[in-house]
Each structure stands twice: as structure tokens, then as C-alpha cells.
């Protein structure tokens, strides 16, 4: 967090964070997400993934990854509402966020492409393969945009 002081007010700037969320296309595809225009990301029942949801801030960007079928990053979404009680359970342990689609990848990036790129070898997508919500570094985010010939 960086604070700039100008006369009588303080403006706080937060560094943007980047994430990756996985969805099986037969359950909730990028195409359906674009049609819906926004959704809540709920049903996460892994503590590490839940902690990632809690760390997300409004405006953060995330990759939308098709798991099981396709195994590829197909789009970019934006966090539009920070964490709140997951509506699919009464257990206060679990949270949800709201997201909206931002842009489709010009060229989807497959898991195999990511694994072949040595500069992406540390991605949580590879290291923590079963994690449904993972952190992405700024370098990794920009590298994947480059590979996908996609600009924001």
C-alpha cells in the first residue's frame, strides 16, 4: 500500500493483484459467463482457495481457466465485489466474490503451453494444480497476455 499526502487529504493506492479461477466448461463456461455479464464465485471449499478469495480486492484481475475439458485460460475477468458470506452455505467459514468478464483471450493459452514456458514454471497453476483459486504474479499475468496475443 502506498499513501500520498496532498494538503489536507490522503489518497491510498493499492497495488493490483492477479488471480486465476478454474471452472469446468460443462458446469460454467466462459461463454455462459459472458452471457450472464457477471456472477458470484461461490462453492469454494478449500482453505487456501478461500484465503485467496478473501485477499481479492475490487478491480483485481483474474484469468478464467477451463478445467477438466480444454485445460486452457480462455478469458480475463474483474473482481466487482469483495468477499462476503457464500450464499450456498450457512457456514461462515466460506466466502464468495462477484466477478464480471472483461475480455476473452485472443488466443487461449493451454496448460501445456504454460508448462513448456520456463518463465512460468513457478505458477501456482502448476505447483498447486488442484487449487481452484490461485494467485498469479504480475510477471506471470503479463507473460500469459503476451503468449495469448491479448492486450487490455
N, C-alpha and C positions, 0 to 999 in steps of 0.2 A: 504494500500500500504506500502510495506517495501522497503527501499533502503539500499543497501550495497555498501560501497565505498572501492574499491581496487585500490590503487595507483592513476592512472590518469583517471580512468573511473568509471562511476556509473551504476550499474545494478539495474533495478527496477523489483520487483516481485509483481504480483497481485495475491491475493487470488482467487481461483476458485469459481465461483458461480454456483448454480444449479437451474434448472428450470423445468417446466412441460408445455408441449403444448398439446392441445386437437385437435383431428381430428376425424370426423365421418368416420368409415371404408368404408362406401359406397361412400364417396367423395374422400378420400385419405388414403388408408390403409398402415399399416406398411409394408406389402408385396410389395405394389407398390413403397413405399419409398425405400426399399432395392433394388428393380429392377432398379429404377432411379439413385441410388447411391448418389444423392444429390438433393436438391430442395431449392426454396426460400419460406420462410414463409411469406405470404402476406395476404391481405384481412382483417386484424385485424382492427376493427372499435370501439374499446373500449379504452378510455384514459388510464385506469390502465394497461390493457394488452399492449398497445402501449408503455407505460413507461417501462414496463418490457423488451420489445424488445430492447428499446434504452439502457437499462442497461447491456445487454448481451455483453460479450467480446469473442473474438476469443478464442476457446479452452474450453469455458464453456460447461458443460454437461447438457443435459435435458432429462427428461422422455418423451416418446411418449405414449400418453394416447388415447385409443379408446373411444370416447364419443357416447352417444345415443345407440349404439349397443356394447355389450361386457363390457363396463364400467370397463376397466382394463388398467394397464400400461403394454405395450407389448414390449417396447424396449427403448434403450438409444441412443441418438444422440449427435452430437457435433456441436457447432457453428463454421462455417468456414469463415463467413464474417459478420462483424458487420453492424449495421443498415444503411440503405440507403433509398432513396425515393421509396415508394411502387409503383411498375410498373402498378398496377391495377387502379391507380387514379392519377390525376394531382394535387390533394390537398396535399400540402407539410406537412400537419399535420400528415399524415400516413406513416409508415415506414415498411420495410421488412428486414429480415435477411436471410442468407443462412446457411443451415444445411446439415449434412451428417449422415447416420446411422452408429452407432458404434457397437452395439451389441444387439441382441434380448434377452429378459429376458428368463432365463431358465424356470421359472415358472411365467407366467403373474400374476400380483397382482391386484385383483379386488377391486373396491371401497368398497365393503362390508368388505373385509379383512382389508383395511385401517381404516375404521370406527370402527372396533372391537378392533384395537390395540390402547390402551390408550396413548402410547407414540407418536402416530401420530395424536392425536385429534386436534392439533393446525394447521394442514396443511391447506394452502390456498385452496387446492382442496376441502376440507370440508367446511371451513369457508366462502370462496368466490366461491361457487360452479359454478356460471355462468361465471366466468372469464376463458377465453380461453388460456391465457398465464400467468402462475403464478410462483412465487418464491418458491423454496424448500430449506430448511436449509440443511447444511451438515449432521447433525444427521438424518434428515428425508430421505435424499438420501441414506445414508449408511444402515439405517434400512430397507428400501424397497429392496435394493440389497440383504440384508440378508434374508428377507422373500421370495424373488424370487430365492434364492439359486444361485445368479449371482455374478460373480467377473469380475472386469475389468482388 
